[in-house]
Amino acid sequence: MADDRYKSITLLEVEISSFNGGGYKVRYDFKRNLISWKDGYMWNNNFMKSLTPSKLEYLKENLPDTNILEWAEGYNKGLIAEYGNPTANPSSWRIRVDFEDGTDLVSSRTKNFPRDWPKLKAIIEATTECTFRLR
């Protein structure tokens, strides 16, 4: 069941980038309770900090609503029209999810973002307190 898989996530990494290489990467390490942020525009904005109990709870509560596992697998199966929205902008996204059993899920796409992307973006912005959109 998908719900069980969300509970077994140990690491979530989400990256967005533009065609010229600028972008952001956020990494949630649930084993060590850390958030790390890499800013491809300004290296001095990079950080690593503790994932507070309230932010951890917020993530666990809201991550299933993003359907991230379902659409990542859908993209990997070629079901792009079912899960995504094409864009004229040549930007891209990449996610990596590691699970307790040692398996992982990696998915990415250029010029096509998942329909539920705004939900994931809102979670990232709420937990990092940073804007997660390309300039």
N, C-alpha and C positions, 0 to 999 in steps of 0.2 A: 504494500500500500504506500502511496506517495507520502502520506503524513508521517509514516515511520521513517522514511528516508530523510525527511527534513530534520527529524530529531537526531539523526545519526551524522549530520554534517559536522566535520571537524575543522574545515577550512573553506572559506569562500573568498575568491579573488575576482574582482570585476574591473575591467579596463576599458576605457574609451580613448580613441585617438583619431586625429585628423590625418589627412593625406600628407601633410608636411611634418608629421612626427610629434606634434604637440598633443597633450592629453593628460589623463589622470588614471591612477591605479589605486584601488583600495583593497586591502586584504584584511579579512577577519579571521583570526586564529582563535578558534573556540577552545582549543586545548590549553592555550596559555592566556586566554582572555585579553588579547591584544588587537588593536586596530593599527594598521600602518597605512600611510598615505604617501603617494609619490606624485608630485606635480611636475609634469613634463614642460611646463612653461617657466616655472620659477623654482629651482632646486631648493631654495631656502624656505619653501613652504612645506617641505617634506617633514613628516613626523611619525612617531610611534607612541601610542599611549594605551593605558589600560582600558579595557572594555568594562565600563561600570555595570553593576548589577541591573540597574534600570535600563540601560541600553541593551544589555544582553537579553533581558526579558522582552523588550520591545522587538528585537530581532527575531527571537524565537516565536513570538506571537504573530508577527506580520509577514515573515518570509514566505510561508506557504501561500499567502494571498497573491504573491507575485507570479506564481506558477513557473518559477525559474527552472526547475528541474524538467517540467513537462516541455516548455518551449525550447530549452537547450537540446533535449533529445529530439524534439521535432525538427529543429534546424539540421541536426546531424543526420536525420533520416530523409532530408530533402523536402520536408513539409513546410517550406518557406511561406507559401501563400496562405497556409492555414494559421500560422503563428505570427507572421511579420507584416510590416508596412515598408514598402520600398521608399527610398529617399533619393533625391537628386544629389544631395550632399555626399561626397566620397568619404565620409567618416566611417569608423568601424567600432565594433565592440568585441570583447573576448571575456569569457567567464571560465573559471576553473572551480570545481567543487570536489573536495576530498571527503570521503566517508570513513566511518569507524572501521569498516571491514577492509580498508586498504585500497578500495577501488576509487576511481575518480571519474569525473565527467568534465570534458573540455569542449567548448563550442565557441564559434566566432562567425562573424559575418561583416561584410562591407556593403554599404549603401542599402541596408535593410535592418531596421530595428524591430524588436518584438513589440507586439501591441501592448503588453503589460510592462514595458520598459518604464513608463512614468511611475508605476508603483515601486519598482526597484530603486529608481532614482530618488524618490522621496525617502525611502528607508536609509539609503546611503547618506543623503544630506542631513537627515535627522540624527544619525549616529556619529557622523564625522564633523558636523557643524561647518561643512564646506560645500560650495556649489559644485555639482557634478554635471557640468555641461561644457561642451567645447567652446572655445572663443571664436 
